[in-house]
Amino acid sequence: MDYYIGLAQIIGIHTLLGLSAYAVLLTGQVSLAQAGFFAIGAYVGGMLTVLAGWHVLSGMIVAGLVAGVVATLVGFPALRVKGLMLVVATTAFGEAVRLFFFNFNYRIRRGDVLIGPSGGEGFRQIRFFQENGWSTIEMALFIWAIVILVLATLWWLDRSRAGTVWRAVGEDELAAQSAGVSITAVKVSAMGLGGVIAGLGGALYAHNTTHIEHAQFGVVLATFAIAYPILGGLTSVLGTLAAVVFIQGFLVEGLRFLGDWRNLLFGALIVLAMNLRPNGLLDASAVAALRRGLSFRRKGAAHARA
């Protein structure tokens, strides 16, 4: 049972990572910097609970805000480049963040033990949940409460005027600009929100694993972040969730017995899925079909009651 609870925790954390990229992709930006924001959230959140003695929720909120501020600052120079150059620039930023934490050393003595980040050795002793008696199911419920809150926020935002403007910029930037939309404000706000979500996910990841190090926040993690919303589709936030369940639940964990062969299978299945469902697992037609099915069930239930 603990295995499945642990898997649910991983899926929840990776859903936040994917949603951070989803927010950016809505405006037509392809960013591989999400792993960097994820790392910032992980280290800041861990340091606040371990070194400053904060509650995990307070530390997580501040970690998300710090990552969001950094993402906003990154968003301004990122507006100068597009397409492949933006991918290269954001990848370079993510690697710069990873190398920063590879060299970051800040330890304090608590009793007979030194605690805090120690460069290449990583950051241990992030044990807020364990030290405060949280069970694995309580940890999973806490993680998914945050995930559901973020999903609901993005779902609401997607249906608001701001979401319409974001999609307009993503579909045709010149047309949106000619209609009076501030491209700078839209893209920077999307990057900032993506950074906040990634920071929240990173803080949860640090407290869930209890030990983080720079190697965990490399290009592979950044690739996963961008793959989730692309594979799931940008029609709905639920597409990202479906993609995370497919990749983490089926490909990564369900096929663990295949060992390294999973890497080849992962690439092949992604290519196959993108050919069969080029607009994502939950594209507009799939969402419309789901809505029709739910509407049909409601009408059937109403007739049965009548």
ROZAVEX-436533 format. One record per residue (C-alpha): x, y, z; residue in one letter. Coordinates in nm, 2 decimals, decimal comma, padded with zeros to 4 digits, always signed. Example, Ala and Ser with C-alpha at 12.3 -4.5 7.8 and 13.67 -1.06 7.14 Angstrom:
<nodes>
east/north/up/res
+01,23/-00,45/+00,78/a .
+01,37/-00,11/+00,71/s .
</nodes>
This chain:
<nodes>
east/north/up/res
+00,00/+00,00/+00,00/m .
+00,28/+00,24/+00,09/d .
+00,42/+00,19/-00,27/y .
+00,10/+00,32/-00,43/y .
+00,08/+00,61/-00,18/i .
+00,44/+00,70/-00,27/g .
+00,35/+00,68/-00,64/l .
+00,06/+00,91/-00,58/a .
+00,30/+01,16/-00,41/q .
+00,53/+01,15/-00,71/i .
+00,25/+01,19/-00,96/i .
+00,12/+01,49/-00,76/g .
+00,46/+01,66/-00,75/i .
+00,53/+01,60/-01,12/h .
+00,18/+01,73/-01,20/t .
+00,28/+02,07/-01,05/l .
+00,60/+02,06/-01,26/l .
+00,40/+02,00/-01,57/g .
+00,14/+02,27/-01,48/l .
+00,42/+02,52/-01,45/s .
+00,52/+02,45/-01,81/a .
+00,15/+02,45/-01,91/y .
+00,11/+02,81/-01,80/a .
+00,41/+02,92/-02,01/v .
+00,31/+02,71/-02,32/l .
-00,03/+02,88/-02,33/l .
+00,14/+03,20/-02,44/t .
+00,34/+03,02/-02,71/g .
+00,67/+03,01/-02,52/q .
+00,87/+02,69/-02,50/v .
+01,07/+02,72/-02,18/s .
+01,32/+02,46/-02,04/l .
+01,38/+02,67/-01,73/a .
+01,12/+02,50/-01,52/q .
+01,37/+02,26/-01,37/a .
+01,57/+02,56/-01,25/g .
+01,26/+02,72/-01,08/f .
+01,18/+02,37/-00,93/f .
+01,54/+02,36/-00,78/a .
+01,50/+02,71/-00,64/i .
+01,18/+02,61/-00,47/g .
+01,33/+02,29/-00,34/a .
+01,64/+02,46/-00,18/y .
+01,45/+02,76/-00,05/v .
+01,17/+02,56/+00,10/g .
+01,41/+02,31/+00,26/g .
+01,63/+02,58/+00,41/m .
+01,33/+02,76/+00,56/l .
+01,21/+02,45/+00,74/t .
+01,54/+02,30/+00,83/v .
+01,75/+02,61/+00,91/l .
+01,48/+02,86/+01,02/a .
+01,24/+02,62/+01,17/g .
+00,94/+02,73/+00,96/w .
+00,62/+02,53/+00,90/h .
+00,63/+02,34/+00,57/v .
+00,33/+02,54/+00,43/l .
+00,49/+02,88/+00,51/s .
+00,82/+02,77/+00,37/g .
+00,65/+02,64/+00,06/m .
+00,46/+02,96/-00,01/i .
+00,78/+03,17/+00,03/v .
+00,97/+02,92/-00,19/a .
+00,71/+02,96/-00,46/g .
+00,72/+03,34/-00,44/l .
+01,10/+03,34/-00,47/v .
+01,09/+03,11/-00,77/a .
+00,82/+03,33/-00,92/g .
+01,02/+03,65/-00,87/v .
+01,32/+03,49/-01,04/v .
+01,10/+03,36/-01,32/a .
+00,96/+03,71/-01,37/t .
+01,31/+03,85/-01,39/l .
+01,41/+03,58/-01,64/v .
+01,09/+03,65/-01,84/g .
+01,20/+04,01/-01,94/f .
+01,53/+03,92/-02,13/p .
+01,36/+03,60/-02,26/a .
+01,12/+03,82/-02,46/l .
+01,41/+03,92/-02,68/r .
+01,44/+03,57/-02,82/v .
+01,19/+03,33/-02,97/k .
+01,16/+02,97/-03,09/g .
+01,49/+02,77/-03,07/l .
+01,68/+03,06/-02,92/m .
+01,44/+03,07/-02,63/l .
+01,48/+02,70/-02,57/v .
+01,86/+02,74/-02,57/v .
+01,85/+03,04/-02,34/a .
+01,61/+02,88/-02,09/t .
+01,81/+02,56/-02,09/t .
+02,13/+02,76/-02,02/a .
+01,95/+02,93/-01,73/f .
+01,84/+02,59/-01,58/g .
+02,19/+02,46/-01,60/e .
+02,32/+02,78/-01,44/a .
+02,09/+02,73/-01,15/v .
+02,19/+02,37/-01,12/r .
+02,56/+02,46/-01,11/l .
+02,49/+02,73/-00,86/f .
+02,35/+02,48/-00,62/f .
+02,64/+02,25/-00,70/f .
+02,87/+02,51/-00,55/n .
+02,63/+02,64/-00,29/f .
+02,74/+02,57/+00,07/n .
+02,56/+02,71/+00,37/y .
+02,57/+02,50/+00,68/r .
+02,50/+02,58/+01,05/i .
+02,58/+02,37/+01,35/r .
+02,29/+02,23/+01,55/r .
+02,41/+02,04/+01,84/g .
+02,68/+01,80/+01,72/d .
+02,55/+01,80/+01,36/v .
+02,61/+02,04/+01,07/l .
+02,29/+02,09/+00,87/i .
+02,22/+02,27/+00,54/g .
+02,32/+02,26/+00,18/p .
+02,67/+02,12/+00,12/s .
+02,75/+02,18/-00,25/g .
+02,79/+01,86/-00,45/g .
+02,70/+01,65/-00,15/e .
+02,35/+01,79/-00,16/g .
+02,11/+01,90/+00,12/f .
+02,00/+01,63/+00,37/r .
+01,80/+01,64/+00,69/q .
+01,48/+01,78/+00,52/i .
+01,26/+01,58/+00,75/r .
+00,97/+01,81/+00,85/f .
+00,70/+01,55/+00,78/f .
+00,89/+01,27/+00,96/q .
+00,99/+01,48/+01,26/e .
+00,63/+01,60/+01,31/n .
+00,47/+01,26/+01,28/g .
+00,31/+01,29/+00,94/w .
+00,20/+00,95/+00,79/s .
+00,25/+00,87/+00,42/t .
-00,12/+00,91/+00,36/i .
-00,13/+01,25/+00,53/e .
+00,17/+01,36/+00,31/m .
-00,01/+01,24/+00,00/a .
-00,33/+01,42/+00,10/l .
-00,13/+01,74/+00,16/f .
+00,04/+01,72/-00,18/i .
-00,28/+01,66/-00,36/w .
-00,46/+01,94/-00,18/a .
-00,20/+02,17/-00,33/i .
-00,23/+02,01/-00,67/v .
-00,61/+02,04/-00,67/i .
-00,58/+02,40/-00,57/l .
-00,34/+02,48/-00,85/v .
-00,55/+02,28/-01,10/l .
-00,86/+02,47/-01,00/a .
-00,68/+02,81/-01,02/t .
-00,55/+02,74/-01,37/l .
-00,89/+02,60/-01,48/w .
-01,05/+02,92/-01,36/w .
-00,78/+03,14/-01,51/l .
-00,81/+02,95/-01,84/d .
-01,18/+03,05/-01,86/r .
-01,13/+03,41/-01,75/s .
-01,05/+03,71/-01,97/r .
-00,68/+03,67/-01,88/a .
-00,68/+03,31/-02,00/g .
-00,84/+03,42/-02,33/t .
-00,57/+03,68/-02,38/v .
-00,30/+03,43/-02,30/w .
-00,43/+03,19/-02,56/r .
-00,47/+03,47/-02,81/a .
-00,10/+03,56/-02,77/v .
+00,00/+03,20/-02,80/g .
-00,20/+03,15/-03,12/e .
-00,12/+03,47/-03,30/d .
+00,11/+03,72/-03,13/e .
+00,09/+03,99/-03,40/l .
-00,30/+03,98/-03,41/a .
-00,31/+04,00/-03,03/a .
-00,07/+04,30/-03,03/q .
-00,27/+04,48/-03,30/s .
-00,58/+04,44/-03,07/a .
-00,40/+04,63/-02,80/g .
-00,27/+04,34/-02,59/v .
+00,06/+04,40/-02,41/s .
+00,27/+04,11/-02,52/i .
+00,53/+04,19/-02,25/t .
+00,28/+04,18/-01,97/a .
+00,12/+03,85/-02,09/v .
+00,45/+03,66/-02,14/k .
+00,61/+03,78/-01,82/v .
+00,30/+03,71/-01,61/s .
+00,29/+03,36/-01,76/a .
+00,65/+03,30/-01,69/m .
+00,61/+03,43/-01,33/g .
+00,31/+03,21/-01,26/l .
+00,49/+02,91/-01,40/g .
+00,78/+02,99/-01,17/g .
+00,55/+03,01/-00,86/v .
+00,40/+02,67/-00,95/i .
+00,74/+02,51/-01,01/a .
+00,86/+02,65/-00,68/g .
+00,57/+02,50/-00,49/l .
+00,64/+02,17/-00,66/g .
+01,01/+02,19/-00,58/g .
+00,95/+02,26/-00,21/a .
+00,71/+01,96/-00,19/l .
+00,97/+01,75/-00,37/y .
+01,24/+01,84/-00,12/a .
+01,03/+01,75/+00,18/h .
+00,90/+01,43/+00,02/n .
+01,25/+01,30/-00,07/t .
+01,43/+01,44/+00,24/t .
+01,75/+01,47/+00,03/h .
+01,82/+01,69/-00,27/i .
+02,12/+01,75/-00,49/e .
+02,20/+01,94/-00,80/h .
+02,20/+01,64/-01,03/a .
+01,83/+01,59/-00,98/q .
+01,75/+01,92/-01,15/f .
+01,91/+01,87/-01,49/g .
+01,79/+01,87/-01,85/v .
+01,60/+01,54/-01,80/v .
+01,37/+01,70/-01,55/l .
+01,33/+02,00/-01,77/a .
+01,23/+01,77/-02,06/t .
+00,98/+01,59/-01,85/f .
+00,83/+01,93/-01,75/a .
+00,77/+02,03/-02,11/i .
+00,66/+01,68/-02,22/a .
+00,37/+01,66/-01,98/y .
+00,16/+01,95/-02,12/p .
+00,26/+01,88/-02,48/i .
+00,16/+01,52/-02,46/l .
-00,15/+01,59/-02,25/g .
-00,26/+01,88/-02,47/g .
-00,32/+02,25/-02,40/l .
-00,70/+02,23/-02,43/t .
-00,74/+02,15/-02,06/s .
-00,53/+02,13/-01,74/v .
-00,65/+01,78/-01,70/l .
-00,45/+01,68/-02,01/g .
-00,13/+01,75/-01,81/t .
-00,25/+01,54/-01,53/l .
-00,34/+01,25/-01,77/a .
+00,01/+01,28/-01,92/a .
+00,18/+01,26/-01,58/v .
-00,02/+00,95/-01,49/v .
+00,07/+00,79/-01,82/f .
+00,44/+00,87/-01,80/i .
+00,51/+00,84/-01,43/q .
+00,25/+00,58/-01,35/g .
+00,28/+00,36/-01,65/f .
+00,62/+00,42/-01,83/l .
+00,84/+00,49/-01,54/v .
+00,69/+00,28/-01,26/e .
+00,47/+00,03/-01,44/g .
+00,75/-00,08/-01,67/l .
+01,03/-00,07/-01,41/r .
+01,10/-00,44/-01,48/f .
+01,24/-00,35/-01,82/l .
+01,52/-00,15/-01,67/g .
+01,71/+00,08/-01,91/d .
+01,49/-00,05/-02,20/w .
+01,23/+00,19/-02,07/r .
+01,43/+00,48/-02,21/n .
+01,39/+00,35/-02,57/l .
+01,03/+00,26/-02,51/l .
+00,96/+00,60/-02,36/f .
+01,08/+00,77/-02,67/g .
+00,90/+00,54/-02,90/a .
+00,57/+00,57/-02,72/l .
+00,59/+00,95/-02,71/i .
+00,65/+00,96/-03,08/v .
+00,36/+00,72/-03,14/l .
+00,13/+00,92/-02,91/a .
+00,22/+01,25/-03,08/m .
+00,15/+01,09/-03,42/n .
-00,18/+00,94/-03,32/l .
-00,28/+01,24/-03,10/r .
-00,08/+01,54/-03,23/p .
-00,29/+01,78/-03,02/n .
-00,24/+01,58/-02,70/g .
-00,42/+01,31/-02,52/l .
-00,70/+01,54/-02,42/l .
-00,75/+01,76/-02,73/d .
-01,06/+01,96/-02,81/a .
-01,24/+01,66/-02,96/s .
-01,17/+01,44/-02,66/a .
-01,29/+01,71/-02,42/v .
-01,60/+01,77/-02,62/a .
-01,67/+01,39/-02,62/a .
-01,63/+01,38/-02,24/l .
-01,87/+01,67/-02,20/r .
-02,13/+01,50/-02,42/r .
-02,09/+01,18/-02,22/g .
-02,14/+01,36/-01,89/l .
-02,44/+01,55/-02,03/s .
-02,59/+01,23/-02,15/f .
-02,55/+01,07/-01,81/r .
-02,71/+01,37/-01,64/r .
-03,01/+01,35/-01,87/k .
-03,04/+00,98/-01,81/g .
-03,02/+01,02/-01,44/a .
-03,29/+01,30/-01,46/a .
-03,52/+01,07/-01,66/h .
-03,47/+00,79/-01,42/a .
-03,56/+01,01/-01,12/r .
-03,87/+01,13/-01,31/a .
</nodes>
